[in-house]
Amino acid sequence: MNYQTEDDNKAILKIRELLKQLPPMCREVFLSMANTTTPKTRLGYAYDLKLFFNYLVTENPKFEGRDVASLNISDLENIKVLDINEYLDYLSYYIKEDKGSVTEVTNKENGKSRKLASVRKLFNYFYKQEKLSGNPAEMVDSPKLRQKDIIRLEPNEVAGLLDNIEAGAKLTKGQQRFHGKTALRDLAIVTLLLGTGIRVSELVGIDIQDIDFDKNGLLVRRKGHKEMTVYFGEEVEEALKNYLEIRKLATTLPGSENALFLSLQNKRIGVRSVENLVKKYALTVTSNTKISPHKLRSTYGTQLYNETGDIYLVADVLGHNDVNTTRKHYAQQADSNRRMAARKVTLREK
């Protein structure tokens, strides 16, 4: 069983647990999605719908005091556009209490939009099944998403980042204690992210046998279990080969024998661990605390687009199903180009 299949199975078990906490009517909604969505997508819907129904029984006067499990299709008939808009307003800021801990939660436009999509999925299903007379979720305006500048590292920051991983001199004393054990692994991870643009979820799922040094290709399993060979250059090749020299000496825990990247506990490294190590090293070259594996992916995508100008190539290499997704993020004029444009227009001949 490969990493992706194992990860999907975990998601399926979580969905089953969440369905026990949702109204029984939700079960048929999720069964209808089983063959068209990934387990992780359905898991996201499940978490979002749990939040929606909990909101209804705690904040909405129509349902306040009810048990979530008692809600049914007749209750959905009583939900109006105003109710859903009030829910979106609630998502802007609310207090979450869990096992004695209190957390302040905020959602920006992206978070609201995703949660609205989950509510729409629920209403769309029952409306199409002719079990609802109307579909208020479709009449709710989607939050306006703001186009954000891509957060990425500049070329000098990329070079400094790789240098600092090798040397470890700019790490704290506490971090330096483990640097000798992890430097080659960390360098291979960050070099691979920067040199191929693969997702962190794809990186942690790589097995040793997925690497083909004869053609410098790497088999990755993308969203929807699509397999694709991603090619890498000499810098990535060198970093991987250096790391593999110590990787082959490791005694792994059961289930992680084939994993390429290992944690200090000698088991397959997790997404959170990679996120933490990227942030740790990124802070040695920038004060931006938002640098993550995804930002390294953005760094690669931006550099590839700047070098080639081929948005279709960038979309293919990054594994985007829709080139418009790529165009929205990468086909932006660089600041240097905008400055050049200002000098190109002459208003009066001198």
For each residue, the residues with C-beta under 8 A, 3 or more apart:
1: 5 6 9
2: 5 6 205 207 221
3: 6 7 204 205 207 221 259 268
4: 7 8 205 221 225
5: 1 2 8 9
6: 1 2 3 9 10
7: 3 4 10 11 40 201 205
8: 4 5 11 12 38 39 40
9: 1 5 6 12 13 39
10: 6 7 13 14
11: 7 8 14 15 39 40 42 43
12: 8 9 15 16 39
13: 9 10 16 17
14: 10 11 17 18 43 46
15: 11 12 18 19 30 39 42 43 46
16: 12 13 19 20
17: 13 14 20 21
18: 14 15 21 22 43 46 47 50
19: 15 16 22 26 27 30 46
20: 16 17
21: 17 18 50 68 69
22: 18 19 26 27 46 49 50 53 68 69
23: 26 53 68 69 70 71 72
24: 27 69 72
25: 28 29 71 72 73 126
26: 19 22 23 29 30 49 122
27: 19 22 24 30 31
28: 25 31 32 125
29: 25 26 32 33 121 122 125 126
30: 15 19 26 27 33 34 42 45 46
31: 27 28 34
32: 28 29 125
33: 29 30 36 37 41 42 45 121
34: 30 31 37 42
35:
36: 33
37: 33 34 41 42
38: 8 41 42 223 224 225
39: 8 9 11 12 15 42 43
40: 7 8 11 43 44
41: 33 37 38 44 45
42: 11 15 30 33 34 37 38 39 45 46
43: 11 14 15 18 39 40 46 47
44: 40 41 47 48 114 118
45: 30 33 41 42 48 49 118 121
46: 14 15 18 19 22 30 42 43 49 50
47: 18 43 44 50 51
48: 44 45 51 52 114 115 117 118 119
49: 22 26 45 46 52 53 118 119 122
50: 18 21 22 46 47 53 54
51: 47 48 54 55 115
52: 48 49 55 56 87 115 118 119 122
53: 22 23 49 50 56 57 68 71
54: 50 51 57 58 68
55: 51 52 58 59 60 87 90
56: 52 53 59 60 62 63 66 68 71 75 79 83 87
57: 53 54 60 63 64 65 66 67 68 71
58: 54 55 64
59: 55 56 64 86 90
60: 55 56 57 63 64 83 86 87
61: 64
62: 56 78 79 83
63: 56 57 60 66 71 75
64: 57 58 59 60 61
65: 57
66: 56 57 63 70 71
67: 57 70 71
68: 21 22 23 53 54 56 57 71
69: 21 22 23 24
70: 23 66 67
71: 23 25 53 56 57 63 66 67 68 75 76
72: 23 24 25 75 76
73: 25 76 77 126 131 132
74: 77 78
75: 56 63 71 72 78 79
76: 71 72 73 79 122 123 126 132
77: 73 74 132 133 134
78: 62 74 75
79: 56 62 75 76 83 84 136
80: 83 84 136
81: 84 85 136 139 140
82: 85 86
83: 56 60 62 79 80 86 87 136
84: 79 80 81 87 88 116 119 136 137 140
85: 81 82 88 89 140
86: 59 60 82 83 89 90
87: 52 55 56 60 83 84 90 91 119
88: 84 85 91 92 112 115 116 140 143
89: 85 86 92
90: 55 59 86 87 94
91: 87 88 94 107 111 112 115
92: 88 89 106 107 112
93: 104 105 106
94: 90 91 104 105
95: 102 103 104 105
96: 102 103 104 105
97: 100 101 102 103
98: 101 103
99:
100: 97
101: 97 98
102: 95 96 97
103: 95 96 97 98
104: 93 94 95 96
105: 93 94 95 96
106: 92 93
107: 91 92 111 112 115
108: 111 112
109: 112 113 143 144 145 146
110: 113 114 143 145
111: 91 107 108 114 115
112: 88 91 92 107 108 109 115 116 143
113: 109 110 116 117 142 143 145
114: 44 48 110 111 117 118
115: 48 51 52 88 91 107 111 112 118 119
116: 84 88 112 113 119 120 137 140 142 143
117: 48 113 114 120 121
118: 44 45 48 49 52 114 115 121 122
119: 48 49 52 84 87 115 116 122 123 137
120: 116 117 123 124 137 138
121: 29 33 45 117 118 124 125
122: 26 29 49 52 76 118 119 125 126 137
123: 76 119 120 126 127 132 135 136 137 138
124: 120 121 127 128 135 137 138
125: 28 29 32 121 122 128 129
126: 25 29 73 76 122 123 129 131 132
127: 123 124 130 131 132 134 135
128: 124 125
129: 125 126 132
130: 127
131: 73 126 127
132: 73 76 77 123 126 127 129 135
133: 77
134: 77 127
135: 123 124 127 132 138 139
136: 79 80 81 83 84 123 139 140
137: 84 116 119 120 122 123 124 140
138: 120 123 124 135
139: 81 135 136
140: 81 84 85 88 116 136 137
141:
142: 113 116
143: 88 109 110 112 113 116
144: 109
145: 109 110 113
146: 109
147: 328
148: 151
149:
150: 298 302 329 330 332
151: 148 288 290 291 295 298
152: 295 298 299 302
153: 157 158 161 282 285 286 291 295 296 299
154: 157 158
155: 158 159 303
156: 159 160
157: 153 154 160 161 285 286
158: 153 154 155 161 162 194 299
159: 155 156 162 163
160: 156 157 163 164 284 285
161: 153 157 158 164 165 190 281 282 284 285
162: 158 159 165 166 187 190 191 194
163: 159 160 166 167
164: 160 161 167 168 169 170 171 281 284 285
165: 161 162 168 183 186 187 190 281
166: 162 163 183 187
167: 163 164 170
168: 164 165 171 175 176 179 180 183
169: 164
170: 164 167 284
171: 164 168 175 176 179 280 284
172: 175 176
173: 176 177
174: 177
175: 168 171 172 178 179 280
176: 168 171 172 173 179
177: 173 174
178: 175 181 182 264
179: 168 171 175 176 182 183
180: 168 183
181: 178 264
182: 178 179 185 186 264 277
183: 165 166 168 179 180 186 187
184: 187 188 239 242 243 245 246
185: 182 188 189 243 246 247 261 262
186: 165 182 183 189 190 277 281
187: 162 165 166 183 184 190 191 239 242 243
188: 184 185 191 192 239 240 242 243 261
189: 185 186 192 193 203 261 269 274 277 278
190: 161 162 165 186 187 193 194 277 278 281 296
191: 162 187 188 194 195 235 236 239 240
192: 188 189 195 196 198 203 218 232 236 239 240
193: 189 190 196 197 198 200 203 278 293 296 297 300
194: 158 162 190 191 296 299 300
195: 191 192 232 233 235 236 300
196: 192 193 218 230 231 232 236 300 317
197: 193 296 297 300 301 304 317 318
198: 192 193 202 203 218 220 230 297
199: 202 203 222 293 294 297 319
200: 193 203 204 271 274 275 293 294
201: 7 204 205 271
202: 198 199 205 206 220 221 222
203: 189 192 193 198 199 200 206 261 274 293
204: 3 200 201 261 268 269 270 271 274
205: 2 3 4 7 201 202 220 221
206: 202 203 210 211 218 219 220 259 260 261
207: 2 3 210 258 259 260
208: 211 244 247 258 259 260
209: 258
210: 206 207 218 219 220 260
211: 206 208 217 218 219 240 260
212: 215 216 217 218 219 229
213: 216 237 240 241
214:
215: 212 231
216: 212 213 231 232 233 236 237
217: 211 212 229 230 231 232
218: 192 196 198 206 210 211 212 229 230 231 232
219: 206 210 211 212 227 228 229 230
220: 198 202 205 206 210 227 228 229 230 319
221: 2 3 4 202 205 225 226 227
222: 199 202 225 226 227 228 319
223: 38 226 319 321
224: 38
225: 4 38 221 222
226: 221 222 223 319
227: 219 220 221 222
228: 219 220 222 319
229: 212 217 218 219 220
230: 196 198 217 218 219 220 317
231: 196 215 216 217 218
232: 192 195 196 216 217 218 236 237 240
233: 195 216 236 237
234: 237 238
235: 191 195 238 239
236: 191 192 195 196 216 232 233 239 240
237: 213 216 232 233 234 240 241
238: 234 235 241 242
239: 184 187 188 191 192 235 236 242 243
240: 188 191 192 211 213 232 236 237 243 244
241: 213 237 238 244 245
242: 184 187 188 238 239 245
243: 184 185 187 188 239 240 246 247
244: 208 240 241 247 248
245: 184 241 242 248 249
246: 184 185 243 249 250
247: 185 208 243 244 250 260 262
248: 244 245
249: 245 246
250: 246 247 262 266
251: 266
252: 256 257 259 262 266 267
253: 256 265 266 267
254: 257
255: 267 268
256: 252 253 259 262 266 267 268
257: 252 254
258: 207 208 209
259: 3 206 207 208 252 256 262 267 268 269
260: 206 207 208 210 211 247
261: 185 188 189 203 204 206 268 269 274
262: 185 247 250 252 256 259 266 267 268 269
263: 266 267 268 269 270 273
264: 178 181 182
265: 253
266: 250 251 252 253 256 262 263
267: 252 253 255 256 259 262 263
268: 3 204 255 256 259 261 262 263
269: 189 204 259 261 262 263 273 274
270: 204 263 273 274
271: 200 201 204 274 275
272: 275 276
273: 263 269 270 276 277
274: 189 200 203 204 261 269 270 271 277 278 293
275: 200 271 272 278 279 292 293
276: 272 273 279 280
277: 182 186 189 190 273 274 280 281
278: 189 190 193 274 275 281 282 291 292 293 296
279: 275 276 282 283 289 291 292
280: 171 175 276 277 283 284
281: 161 164 165 186 190 277 278 284 285
282: 153 161 278 279 285 286 288 291
283: 279 280 286 287 289 291
284: 160 161 164 170 171 280 281
285: 153 157 160 161 164 281 282
286: 153 157 282 283 291
287: 283
288: 151 282 291
289: 279 283
290: 151 295
291: 151 153 278 279 282 283 286 288 295 296
292: 275 278 279 295 296
293: 193 199 200 203 274 275 278 296 297
294: 199 200 297 298
295: 151 152 153 290 291 292 298 299
296: 153 190 193 194 197 278 291 292 293 299 300
297: 193 197 198 199 293 294 300 301 318
298: 150 151 152 294 295 301 302 329
299: 152 153 158 194 295 296 302 303
300: 193 194 195 196 197 296 297 303 304
301: 197 297 298 304 305 314 318 326 329 330
302: 150 152 298 299 305 306 330
303: 155 299 300 306 307
304: 197 300 301 307 308 313 314 317
305: 301 302 308 309 310 311 314 330 331
306: 302 303 309 334
307: 303 304
308: 304 305 313 314
309: 305 306
310: 305 313 314
311: 305 314 315 323 326 327 330 331
312: 315 316 323
313: 304 308 310 316 317
314: 301 304 305 308 310 311 317 318 326 330
315: 311 312 318 320 322 323 325 326 327
316: 312 313 319 320
317: 196 197 230 304 313 314
318: 197 297 301 314 315 326
319: 199 220 222 223 226 228 316
320: 315 316 323 325 326
321: 223 325
322: 315 325 326
323: 311 312 315 320 326 327
324: 327 328
325: 315 320 321 322 328 329
326: 301 311 314 315 318 320 322 323 329 330 331
327: 311 315 323 324 330 331
328: 147 324 325 331
329: 150 298 301 325 326 332
330: 150 301 302 305 311 314 326 327
331: 305 311 326 327 328
332: 150 329
333: 337 338 341
334: 306 337 338
335: 338 339
336: 339 340
337: 333 334 340 341
338: 333 334 335 341 342
339: 335 336 342 343
340: 336 337 343 344
341: 333 337 338 344 345
342: 338 339 345
343: 339 340
344: 340 341
345: 341 342
346: 349 350
347:
348:
349: 346
350: 346
